[in-house]
Amino acid sequence: MRINFFQNLTGHETIEDPQYVLQNVDIEVLTRAGEGIDFKPCVESGDGFMTQSPWVSLQNAKFKFSYMTGSANQAAMGEVLELTTHKLSQINQNLSKLIPKDLFFDNDKEKSRLALKVKTMYFGDNDISENNRDKLSLCYSDSQYLNSAIRTARLLAKGGSHVYFYEFSLDNNSSPINGSARGDSMNLIFGTEETTSYNDEQTNKNVMREMMINIWISFIKYGNPSAENITWKNLKYGDQKSEEWLSIGSAVEMRKGLHVERLKLWDDLYNSYYIERNKGLGHKPVGFLTIVSWSVLAFLKL
């Protein structure tokens, strides 16, 4: 099947009509050929389904709904614990790996300079190693999870939405890194006794689970998350030091200012280098179609 399909494709179709390749290839071939390529929605022109990015759409949109969102304080814990010693060494050799892929720089020198700034923020003068995986987890959690969550929350609040923001930090003592990983809050609510092992010295997990269930149910029913002895105030758009959010950890309490000093670095980077703000936005969906179609053809030759 692969050989016949490849023989029926002409150079014209390969170069000028990559969509033909993708529409006529077996799904198994497409999946194998596209390994390592992220298939994501693309901004289209004209009458396309999505003619501007969600980030652009949020800038001036108006909302009339309640929204609850947040992150775990060590959301990237799982990914970091999977990194080998060799991978950690590679990050030290190329600090640009600390920079998210949705930031765009005019040159490598500028990217390297800012990557060093990120490294210094979290590690100081120390190299990244087995001994400070917790700091690498915090770095990736801030850049990949917490920063994007709070940026979205701020725009929703700006547009009129009642946004309730939280950070889940209840220590899961099954990990060498203190704190909570992505999915731990759901595991606390829905997990079994064997898979939910929080430290009873910090909090009674059954009480915490009951409290979180009541908050979630309250939000679903009334759009206003609340529970006994907890008044969860919605996040107001404006001064970041005054932003109110719910900390869910050994104690459950409202706090002001979401890790302001740490997240200021990411605010500055995204305000200046986010791909939406520069020529990186000029990439066309057909370009990605071409890349995938070439991958398909290369796979068919095997």
N, C-alpha and C positions, 0 to 999 in steps of 0.2 A: 504493500500500500504506500509506504513512504517513498519508494523509488518512483512508482508511477506518478504520484502526486508531484514530485519534484520535476520529473521530465515534462509534465504538462504546463509548468510555469514558464513564462517567457521573461526575458530581461525587462521588458516594458512593465509587466505586472509587478516584478520584484522591486523595481526602483520607484515607479510612479504610482503604484496602486497597492501599497502594503496592506490595505484593508482587505483586498481580495485574498491575500495569503491567510489572514486570520479568520476570514469567514468560511474558508474552504478546507481548512486543515482539521484533522481529527483532534478532539479536545484533549486526549491523552498526550498527543504530540505537542500541542500548544502548552500544556501544563509543564511537561518535562523541559521543553525548550526555554520556557520563561522562568525557570528556576533562578532565584536570586534577583528577579526584576519585580519591583513593587507595582502591582496593578491598582491604580487609584483613579478617582474621578479626575477628569481634565476640564479646564475651562474652555468652552467652545464659543465660536463667533456666530453671528446671525441668529438663527432660530434654534440654536442648540438647547439641550436640556438645562445646562448650567452655563450661563453666559458671563458670570463673574464669580470670583472665589467667595466662599463663605465668609472669609475675613473682611472682604470689601463689603459684602452684603450687610454685615453687622454694624458697620461704621455709623450709618445714619438711620438704621431701622428703629421702628417703634414696637414695643411689646406690651402685652397686657396679660402676662401669665407669671406664675411663680416657678422658680427654678432652684433646685438643690444640687450642688456640685462640690467637689473637693478632691483631696488626694491623700495618699498615705505618706507619712513623713520620710519613709525609706522605700518609696514605690519601686525604685529600680534595683532593689536588693537582689531579687532573683537573677537578673541578667548579670549583675556584678559578680555574684558568687560562682557563676558558670565560667568566668574568665580564667584562663590558665595563666600560669606565671609568665609564659612566653607572651601572651596577649597583653599582660600588664607592662611588660618590658617594651612592647611595640608602642604603647601609649606614651611612655616616657621618651621614646625616640622620636615620636611624631605627635606632639601635643595637640595638633589640629583635630585629632580624634575626639577631643573633648568638646568640639564645636558641633552643634546640631546641623543637620544637612539642609535645613530651611533658612540658613543664614548664607548670604551671598557676598563675596568680597571681590574687589577689583583685581587683587593680586595676592600671591601667597605670603608675601612679606607682612601685609596687613593682617592676614588671617593668623599667621604665626605669632605676631605681637599680641593679639587679643587672646589667643589660646594660652599664652604664657600668663596673661592677666587672670584668666579663669583658674589656671593651675595654682597660681599664688594665692588666690582667694581661698581655696579649699585645702591646699597642702603646704602652703608657705614655701620654704626652701627644700622641703623633703621630696624625695622621689615617690612615685606611686608604687606601692608594694603590697604584699600579702598583709602587712601589718596595719595598713590604713584603708582597707577595702570599704570600711564604713564611710569614710570621707568621699571615696569615689562614688559610692551609692548615693550619698547626699547630693553630690554634684550632678549626677545623671537624673536623680529624682527632681531636682530643681529645674533643670533645663528641659527635660522631656515630659514632665508631668505637672508639677506644681505651677511653673511659669505659664504654661499654655492654659491651664485651668483658670488661673486668676485673671489672665488677660481676657479670656472669653467672658468670665463673670463680670468684669468691669464694664465691658461693652454692653452686656445684657442689662446691667443696672443703669447704665447711661441711657439706654433705650426705654426705660420704664418698667423693666421686670423686677419683681421682688426676688432677689437672689440670696440664697442661704448657703454660705460657704463653710466648709469644715476641713480640718486636718485630723486624720486618724493616726494615732501614734502609740496605741496600746502595745506594750512589748510582747512579742511572740518569742518565748524562750526556747523555741525549737531551732533558732537560727543563731549563728555566731555574731550577727550584726543586730544590735539592739534597735527596736522599733518595729514598724509595721511595713510589710511589703504590699505591693499591688494585689488586691483581692482578699487581703486579710480581714477587712471589715465584713465582707460578704461571708467569709468562712466563719466568722464569729457568730453571725446570725443564723446561717443555714448549715454549718458544719456539724459533724458528729463529735462525740466525746474524744474519739481517737485523733481527729484531725484538728481539733481546736484546743490548744494547750497553752493558755495564757497564765501568767504568773499570779497565783492567788494572793501573794504578798502585796502586790500592787493594787489589785482590784478584784472584786468577786465577779468572775466572768459571767455567771448566771444573771446577776443584777445588771451588769453592763449590757448583756444580750437583750434582756427585757426592756431596758431603757431605750436602746437603739430601735428595737421593734416598734415601741410606742411612738417614737419620733417619726419613723418612716410611715407608719399608719396614719398619724396625724397629718403629715404632709400630703399623703395620697388623698385623704378624705377632704381636708380643708385648705390645703395649699399653705398651711402655716405649721411648720414642724415645732412641736412642743412636747414636753413630758414633765412629770412631777419635779418641781424645784429647778426646772430649766426654762429660761426664756431666751429663745434663739432670735436675736435681732438680725434683720436682713442687712446685707452689705450695701452701703451708700457709695455712689460714684463721687469721687473727689480726692481729698487728701489721703494718700495711701497710709500714712501713719495713724489715721483715725478709722481705717476700715475695720469693721467688727466681724469676727469669725468664731466658730465654735471649735475648741480644742477637745478632742475625744481621746483621752489617754488614761493615765493613772487617776486623773481627775477630769471631770467634764465641766468646762467653764468657758465663758466668753472671753475673748482677748481682742486687743486692738493692735493693728499693724502686723501684717503677715510677713515675718522675717524680712523686714524692710531693707536692712543693709545688704543681706545676701541677694535678694531678688532685684535690687537696684542694678546690679551688674547685668542681669539678663534683660531688664527693662531697657537699659542703655543700648545693649547689643541689638535687640529687636527693633528699637526705634530707629536705628541707623542702618542695619544690615538685613532686616527681614526681606525675604525674596520678593514680597509684594511691593516693596518700595524701590526696587531697582530693576535693571534690565533682565534679571533672571526670569521675570514674568513674561518675557518675549518668547519663551520656548513654546512651540505649537504642539498640540496633541498629535499631529501627523508625524512629528519627529519621533515621538515615543512609539507610535505604531510601526514606523520604519525600523527602529531598533529591535522591536519584538519580532517583526517579520524576518529580519536578517537572522535572528537567533533560531527561528523555526527552520529556515532554509539550511543553516549550518547543522542543526540537529538531524535533518532529513538526509544529509550527506553521510552521516555516520553508518 
